[in-house]
Amino acid sequence: MTADGHGSTGRSRAAGTDDFTRAFQALVSEVFRLNGQLLASADRLAADLGVSPARWQVIATLRKRALTVPEIAGRLGLTRQSVQRTVNLLVSDGLAELRDNPRHRRSRLVALTPAGQRTMAALRRRQVLLSARFAGGQRLGADDLRRLAAQLRRLREQGRAADEG
């Protein structure tokens, strides 16, 4: 291992860094491609419900409790503006409603309506199919997926810290 922890023993620091950069770029490429495939599959699975992947993400984020648009955006890693557009569509479709927020007068809470809860229940059943499509054939267990999620979370948090620092 090189001094920077990125390469193999016996390689120069520059070669190890190049190898690390290529490996990271390959990971990023796979993450982007996986995201695209997940979105396409989710779109097909939820098409008859009239729920886009963006709507699915917001509905799923609201499944347990009402949140503000900035809270939803923070959890999804999206801009407030894009989440606000999606929330507006959910409200107009009767799947979500805006409620007064006792903690903040101007930032209303977004909550699922009964129709939104029913849609979430249908999406939850389809999420089982989505999970099986992506991980079932690989014989990945829950522990494998948790470890992978933890590694991706560490990368995301490192990137956020570097952006903020």
N, C-alpha and C positions, 0 to 999 in steps of 0.2 A: 504494500500500500504506500502511495506517495504521501508526502507530508501534508498535502491538502485533503487526503482521504478519498481521492477521486479515481485513482488509477491503480495499476497493478505494480507489484514490486519489480524493479529493474527497468521501468520506463522513466523517461524524463518527465519533469513536472509539466512541460508544455504538451507532451504526447498524452499524458494522463488527463489533462484538462480538456484537450481535444476529444478524447474518448468519452469523457464525462458529458461534454456538450452534445456530442452526437447521440449519446444514450438518452439524454434529457429531451432532445428534439424528437427522437423516435417515440418517447413516452407521450409527449405533447401531441404529436400527430395521431397516435392511437386514441388518446383521450378525446380529441376533436372528432375522430371518425366514430368512436363509440357513441359520443353525444349525438351525432347526426343519425346514427342507426337507431338509437333509443327514441329520438324524436319522431323518426319515420314510423317505427313500429307502434309507438304510442298513438300517433295520429291515426293509423289504421285501426287500432284496437278501440279507439273512442269515437270514431267518425259517426257512428249511428247515434251517439249521445249529443253530437254537436259540440264536442269539447276538444279544443285544440290542445297541444302539449302545454302551451303557456297557461291556458285556463286550468288544465289538470294540475300543474305545479301550484298555482295559487289556491285552488280548492283543497288540495292535499295539505297545504301549509295551514289552512284555516280549519282543518278537520277537528281539532281538539278545543280551540278557543278563538275568540275574536282578537284581531291584531290590527294595528294601524298600517297604512301603506308603507311607511318607512321601515316598520318591523318586518313586514313581508319581504320587502326588497332586500333588507339585510340578510335574512335567512336564505334567500334564493341567490344572492350575489348579483342582483339585477339593479337597474336604475329605478328610482322612485317613479319616474315618468312612464316607463314601460309597464310597471306594475299598476300604476293608476289607470292606464288605458285598459288593461285587462280587467281590473276591478270594475271600471265603468261598464264594460261589456257584460260582466257577470251580474251586475245590478240590473242592467236593462233586460237581461234574460230571466230575471227572477231567481237566480241561484245564490245571490249574495245581497246583503242589505247593509246600509251604513247606520251606525248607532252613535249616540253621543258618547264621548269619552270623558269620564269623570276626572281623569288625570291631565287632560289637555283639551282645552276648548276648541282649538282649530284643527286638531288631528283626530278625525273621527275613527271609530273602530269599524272594521269590516268583519261581518259575520255571515256564515252560511245560513240561508233560509231552509225551511223544511225540504224544499225542492233541491237545494244545494246539498243537503245531507243525504238525500236519496241518490243523487248523482255521485256523491263521494262513495257511498256504499257500492254502487255499480262499478266505479273506477277501482275500488279496492279489490273486488273480485277479478278484474282484468289485470291488476298489478301482479296477481299470482301467475297469470299466463305470461306476462312480460318477464317476470323473474325466471320462469322455467325456460323461456326462449333463449335467454342470454346466459344463464348460469347452469341450467340443468344438464345440458349436454357436456359440459366441462367437468361435471362431477365436483363442482365447488361446493363446499359445505358452508354453513353459516359462519363458522370460525374463520374460514378462508376469506369470506367476503368482509367480515369485520376487520381483519388485519389489512386487507387491501384498502378499505375505506379509511382506516386510521392513517395509513401511509399517504394517501391522497390528501387527507385533511392536513397533515403536517406540511406537505408541499404548499397547499393553499394558504395556510397560516404564515408560512415563511415568506411567501410572495407578498401577502398583505402587509406583514411587518416591514419588509424591505420598501414597499411603496410608501408606507407611512413614516418611515424613519429617515 
